[in-house]
Amino acid sequence: FDALMPQLAQARSLTFVLLGDARVRAADGDYRAALERCLLVDAFARHVGDDTLVSYLVSIAVRRMGYRCMIDVVGKASGDASLLRWLKDELATSPQWNLTPVRPLKIEMEIALDAMQVGKLDAFVRIATEDEHTRAKIREMASEDVLAQGRALYSQRVSSMIRIMGSSKPYEEVHTQLEQLGSSLDPNVPSSAIARVMLPAFSRVYTLGVRTDTNVNAARAGIEICLQRAESGKLPATLPAGLPKDPFSGQDFRYERTDDGFILRCQGKDLDKDVAEGFKFVVK
């Protein structure tokens, strides 16, 4: 997407610069400045926005990178109770994260449905794919009836995706439903093939959002644990109550003390990676 949306490529580049500076400052012992850069990245992620599905995915990727860096810096700063209390307050008072894939999905649905017309076939194939073979197949299959059926299937699938993602069901159940939703269209049926070419990877979009939320919750839980260490002089023996949950399972993170700090491990698997992710805090 770099050529189509150069501003998003620039957003990624700026993120790398900010987080590189954060890590340099942390290496120099200036943990406050390093954490300020992490908070700036979080604010920047909001400004990337959700006007399109791609911009939404970039925004959550930027946010995830910022919290990953924060986890590394918090471990190094784990002896400074006042700094950790400042960071906790900053996170508590930051604006609520309200970017979701729902808005861009609705916008893209409007664009796609408008383009799935015989009179706009050239524009539609340009939007749908860059593969010339697939473009040729779409032109060959397209008729007024096929495109009408394709519009109906596409609209139904995207609307179902939005409804499923908005439910309060566990991650694993939502992921399974989204995979079934995306795989149930027969590519050998012309109307299904046309609908499929415009549909996003449902479960992938959902998992990327949950993965980012997991990084955020792990960082916030780790701050609380490090703050207890700074105030008491030692890490807690067990996970303190009331900490943010693991979004993959809806349960507490598993807490493991190590020789050089601790790990917060997810109880639920990231089904796209088939792993239960862990977040290591190396305590200085």
C-alpha atoms as one frame of an Amber mdcrd trajectory, in Angstrom:
protein
   0.000   0.000   0.000   3.033   2.313   0.072   2.384   3.584  -3.450  -1.391
   3.956  -2.949  -1.272   5.516   0.520   2.175   7.080   1.005   1.057   8.797
   4.209   0.692   5.383   5.871   4.222   4.403   4.864   5.388   7.696   6.385
   3.434   6.916   9.550   5.273   3.634   9.913   8.622   5.327   9.309   7.881
   7.979  11.937   6.924   5.253  14.410  10.257   3.507  13.896  12.089   6.799
  14.482  10.158   7.588  17.690  10.643   4.120  19.133  14.285   4.032  18.105
  14.765   7.280  20.012  12.892   5.786  22.983  15.217   2.807  23.109  18.304
   4.996  22.845  17.094   7.176  25.715  16.309   4.075  27.792  19.817   2.754
  27.122  21.158   6.089  28.398  19.053   5.761  31.573  16.566   8.497  30.695
  13.486   6.337  31.288  11.053   9.233  31.618  11.916  10.522  28.145  11.753
   6.975  26.735   8.272   6.419  28.166   7.148   9.815  26.913   8.066   8.650
  23.401   5.990   5.496  23.913   3.007   7.581  25.002   3.517   9.836  21.990
   3.374   6.795  19.712   0.077   5.786  21.331  -1.347   9.252  20.672   0.017
   9.166  17.128  -1.706   5.821  16.502  -5.062   7.497  17.165  -4.318  10.121
  14.530  -3.537   7.522  11.884  -7.261   6.864  12.151  -9.734   4.427  10.680
 -10.867   6.109   7.474  -9.984   2.921   5.596  -9.395  -0.644   6.696  -5.703
  -0.279   5.842  -5.347   2.862   7.975  -7.077   1.071  10.857  -4.651  -1.842
  10.581  -1.697   0.555  10.514  -3.032   2.420  13.544  -3.302  -0.729  15.678
   0.123  -1.909  14.468   1.624   1.425  15.549  -0.087   1.147  18.918   1.137
  -2.413  19.389   4.745  -1.402  18.675   4.504   1.461  21.175   3.334  -0.813
  23.982   5.951  -3.436  23.125   8.605  -0.792  23.620   6.908   0.371  26.817
   7.138  -3.167  28.237  10.908  -3.172  27.661  11.394   0.243  29.256   9.156
  -0.465  32.263  11.362  -3.398  33.250  14.431  -1.167  33.191  12.625   1.516
  35.212  11.106  -0.933  37.686  12.945   0.529  40.673  11.512   4.030  40.265
   8.136   4.104  42.029   7.434   7.761  41.273   8.073   7.254  37.565   5.816
   4.201  37.466   3.046   6.062  39.299   3.377   8.890  36.756   3.105   6.423
  33.878   0.097   4.711  35.466  -1.654   8.081  35.837  -0.826   9.052  32.247
  -2.368   5.856  30.933  -5.408   6.208  33.192  -6.142   9.720  31.945  -5.358
   9.178  28.249  -8.336   9.368  25.852 -10.255   6.136  25.429  -9.208   4.144
  22.389 -12.220   4.131  20.072 -10.877   2.991  16.703 -12.524  -0.200  15.449
 -12.764  -1.928  12.064 -16.518  -1.285  11.950 -16.369   2.214  10.440 -13.870
   1.398   7.663 -15.709  -1.833   6.848 -18.940   0.087   6.369 -17.195   2.707
   4.221 -15.485   0.067   2.092 -18.763  -1.811   1.723 -20.423   1.284   0.278
 -17.553   1.755  -2.180 -17.493  -1.905  -3.198 -21.258  -2.150  -3.689 -21.229
   0.968  -5.849 -18.370  -0.459  -7.952 -19.963  -3.898  -8.520 -21.868  -2.698
 -11.573 -21.595  -3.703 -15.233 -21.108  -0.081 -16.174 -18.213   0.272 -13.726
 -16.532  -3.056 -14.398 -13.125  -1.609 -15.283 -13.019   0.407 -12.071 -14.223
  -2.598 -10.094 -11.489  -4.956 -11.283  -8.856  -2.314 -10.533 -10.166  -2.048
  -6.976 -10.620  -5.785  -6.526  -7.184  -7.119  -7.450  -3.832  -6.367  -9.045
  -3.587  -9.858 -10.541  -4.276  -9.686 -14.279  -5.426 -13.306 -14.467  -8.029
 -12.700 -11.743  -9.120  -9.486 -13.448  -9.683 -11.368 -16.672 -11.742 -14.026
 -14.870 -13.930 -11.361 -13.244 -14.590  -9.730 -16.619 -15.466 -13.107 -18.082
 -17.899 -13.996 -15.278 -19.489 -10.594 -14.809 -23.067 -10.084 -15.892 -25.859
  -8.026 -14.422 -27.329 -11.040 -12.596 -23.966 -12.342 -11.359 -22.926  -8.931
 -10.076 -26.276  -8.446  -8.339 -25.864 -11.796  -6.588 -22.263 -10.903  -5.755
 -23.377  -7.613  -4.197 -25.923  -9.424  -2.049 -23.399 -12.020  -0.867 -20.721
  -9.428  -0.173 -23.101  -7.194   1.794 -24.394 -10.144   3.813 -20.900 -11.359
   4.692 -19.565  -7.937   5.769 -22.700  -7.215   7.818 -22.325 -10.603   9.514
 -18.656  -9.906  10.216 -19.512  -6.617  11.924 -22.211  -8.301  13.997 -19.960
 -11.196  15.057 -17.060  -8.931  16.003 -19.388  -6.772  18.064 -20.539  -9.690
  20.184 -19.269 -10.396  23.691 -18.368 -13.998  22.851 -14.889 -15.377  23.659
 -12.093 -14.799  21.180 -11.866 -18.441  20.085 -15.585 -18.640  19.285 -15.580
 -15.360  17.360 -12.469 -16.416  15.429 -14.098 -19.724  14.447 -17.281 -18.015
  13.267 -15.313 -15.497  11.200 -13.244 -18.234   9.559 -16.410 -20.105   8.630
 -17.927 -16.904   7.271 -14.959 -16.324   4.968 -14.554 -19.918   3.788 -18.177
 -20.704   3.039 -18.195 -18.975  -0.361 -17.555 -21.370  -3.240 -14.873 -19.888
  -5.554 -16.261 -21.957  -8.443 -19.612 -20.121  -8.335 -19.278 -16.802 -10.244
 -21.248 -14.660  -7.793 -19.356 -16.156  -4.824 -16.004 -15.670  -6.550 -16.777
 -11.998  -7.188 -17.861 -11.483  -3.579 -14.768 -13.303  -2.236 -12.319 -11.113
  -4.116 -13.513  -8.028  -2.236 -13.804  -9.527   1.225 -11.093  -8.919   3.850
  -9.581 -11.795   5.811 -12.235 -11.697   8.539 -10.456 -13.627  11.293  -7.136
 -11.916  10.523  -8.582  -8.418  10.976 -10.200  -9.454  14.237  -7.093 -11.183
  15.612  -4.845  -8.200  14.900  -7.113  -6.036  17.052  -7.135  -8.571  19.888
  -3.353  -8.932  19.612  -2.924  -5.191  20.082  -5.304  -5.162  23.061  -3.234
  -7.969  24.599  -0.052  -5.904  24.360  -1.831  -2.959  25.977  -3.188  -5.065
  28.854   0.134  -6.832  29.424   1.922  -3.483  29.673  -0.601  -2.102  32.146
  -0.531  -5.255  34.253   3.276  -5.237  34.215   3.365  -1.634  35.405   1.292
  -2.589  38.460   3.593  -5.516  39.256   6.729  -3.391  38.873   5.171  -0.690
  41.031   4.575  -3.228  43.806   8.214  -4.281  43.502   9.401  -0.667  43.680
   7.327  -0.029  46.802   7.987  -3.315  48.633  11.469  -4.182  47.377  10.456
  -7.504  45.822   8.241  -8.945  43.148   4.894 -10.346  44.343   4.823 -14.111
  44.800   1.553 -14.423  42.887  -0.327 -12.297  40.417  -2.032  -9.379  42.204
  -5.810  -9.242  41.928  -7.657  -6.833  39.681  -5.118  -6.536  36.854  -6.086
  -6.237  33.174  -7.013  -9.556  31.570  -5.634 -11.576  28.701  -8.049 -10.767
  25.817  -7.353 -14.095  24.117  -8.868 -16.021  27.035 -10.749 -13.417  29.050
  -8.802 -14.684  32.093  -5.876 -13.359  34.120  -2.444 -13.571  32.582  -0.290
 -16.412  33.886   2.420 -14.890  36.072   5.850 -16.512  36.141   8.787 -15.131
  38.086  12.146 -15.641  36.404  15.790 -15.134  37.365  15.789 -11.683  35.777
  12.190 -10.535  36.239   8.860 -12.029  35.269   6.706 -13.133  32.352   3.029
 -12.499  31.760   1.741 -15.298  29.552  -1.603 -15.506  27.783  -3.886 -18.347
  28.787  -5.543 -18.330  25.374  -3.838 -18.944  22.050  -3.463 -16.445  19.252
  -5.128 -18.729  16.694  -3.484 -17.074  13.698  -0.051 -17.853  15.159  -1.121
 -20.967  17.097   0.820 -19.756  20.157   0.050 -18.423  23.620   2.041 -15.227
  23.662   4.263 -14.222  26.570   5.487 -10.770  27.626   8.850 -10.714  29.377
   9.707  -7.958  31.831  13.445  -7.865  32.488  13.758  -6.126  35.849  16.837
  -3.988  36.233
